[in-house]
């Protein structure tokens, strides 16, 4: 369990697995979208399925363990901003994989997991290179959520990194050190 002066190994490991995983997924997602890099979609989807396991584990751990105690007293505006950013991160890390699975699976493209089909592709019998959506409305909702959620999550990650650097370089407190296990 976390203490006011130290975070547990589980908290630290889950934080970094989810953080690095989501940052890489966001960067690859932007790259795929901008460059029409369709060959990366199966890997992106597979890692998205994998990361949701760690996201759910992290959310469970956070609910069980509670929020980390701040290392010192902060101004009310800092506390409020911190809570908003942390909630955006938690909600974003769960909505991104779920919306991606909605978009792909319900859009007829399937959900692969490193070569296994969790949800099979739904090819169009008239043209097998195309797919038929299982539920076009929900697939489009997933697509919209994935696009907007990605932008919000990128902003939240940048704010989170800026906050961590502020704690370390300006406040010179132990917030960042605690998250790296020191």
Residue pairs with C-beta under 8 A, 6 or more apart in sequence:
1 8
1 65
2 8
2 11
2 65
2 66
2 68
2 69
3 69
4 69
4 71
5 71
5 174
5 178
6 178
7 15
7 68
7 178
7 179
7 181
8 65
9 181
10 61
11 61
11 65
11 68
12 179
12 180
12 181
14 54
14 57
14 58
14 61
15 58
15 179
17 51
17 54
17 58
18 51
18 54
18 55
18 58
18 93
19 157
21 47
21 50
21 51
21 54
22 51
22 92
22 93
22 96
22 153
22 157
23 157
24 47
25 44
25 47
25 48
25 51
25 96
26 96
26 150
26 153
26 154
26 157
28 40
28 43
28 44
29 44
29 150
30 150
30 154
31 37
31 40
32 38
32 40
32 41
32 44
41 109
42 112
44 100
45 100
45 101
45 104
45 111
45 112
45 113
46 112
46 113
46 114
48 96
48 97
48 100
48 101
49 97
49 101
49 111
49 113
49 118
50 113
51 93
51 97
52 94
52 97
52 98
52 101
55 93
55 94
55 97
56 94
58 93
59 90
59 94
62 90
67 86
68 178
70 79
70 175
71 167
71 173
71 174
71 175
71 178
72 171
72 173
74 82
81 159
81 163
82 163
85 156
85 159
85 160
85 163
86 160
88 152
88 153
88 155
88 156
89 153
89 156
89 157
89 160
92 149
92 152
92 153
92 156
93 153
95 145
95 149
96 146
96 149
96 150
96 153
98 142
99 141
99 142
99 143
99 145
99 146
99 149
100 142
100 146
101 111
101 119
101 142
102 138
102 139
102 141
102 142
102 145
102 146
103 109
103 139
103 142
103 143
103 146
104 110
104 111
104 119
104 142
105 111
105 118
105 119
105 134
106 133
106 134
106 135
106 136
106 138
106 139
106 142
107 131
107 133
107 134
107 136
107 139
107 142
107 143
108 121
108 122
108 123
108 131
108 132
108 133
108 134
108 139
109 121
109 122
109 131
110 117
110 118
110 119
110 120
110 121
110 122
111 117
111 118
111 119
112 118
121 131
122 131
122 132
122 133
122 134
123 129
123 130
123 131
123 132
124 130
124 131
124 132
133 139
164 175
164 176
164 179
165 176
167 173
167 175
167 176
168 175
168 176
168 177
174 182
